[in-house]
Amino acid sequence: MSIHDTLLEAHVKPNWDGHINEAGMAIIKSFEGWSSSVYHCGARWTIGYGSTYDSNRNRITADHPDIDEVEGELLLGQEVRHSEGAIRRLIGYPLNENQFSSLVSFCYNVGSGNLQKSSLRMKLNRGDLEGASAEFPKWRRSAGKILSGLVRRRQAERNLFLLQ
C-alpha cells in the first residue's frame, strides 16, 4: 500500500462510496433552486437545478423546452458527476467525504476552470486546509457584485468542508 493510499484510507469513512454526500447535494439543490423553464442566472442559461447542459451535453439555450423533475434530476446527476470528476482530477490532497462534497458543490457553481486556477485549489493541494477553507468566502461575486445568496452558499460549503 502506498503512502497516498494510507493517507486516503485514513480520511475516508468505510461506508463512503466516493461520491457527493446528501449534505453536499442539499447545498446544491437549496442554492440552485428548481425551475422547469430556462432562466438566465446572470452568467449563462440554465434549467432545472442550475444545469447548463442538456442530456446530450449541449449548452442550454434560451429556447430550450421545459423539463419535468425527472429530467431535472438526470441533468443534476450528469453535472454533479462532471464536478466529481473535476475534483478527482484537480485535487491531489486526500479528502474526506465532507471536504469532497463541499468542493463538488463549489465546482458545480463556479465551474471546473475556475476551480483549477483558484487559490483554494493551490492551498488545498499543498495541504493547507485552513488556508483553503478561508478561500470559500472570496467567491461571492457575480458580474462584479456581491450576492447575498453566494455569501450564504460559500458559508454552507465552508462549514461542510470543515466538518469532520
Secondary structure, DSSP 8 states (H G I E B T S, - for coil): --HHHHHHHHHS-TT--SS--HHHHHHHHHHH--EEEEEE-SSSEEEETTB-B-TTS-B--TT-----HHHHHHHHHHHHHHHHHHHHHH--S---HHHHHHHHHHHHHH-HHHHHT-HHHHHHHTT-HHHHHTTGGG--EETTEE-HHHHHHHHHHHHHHH--
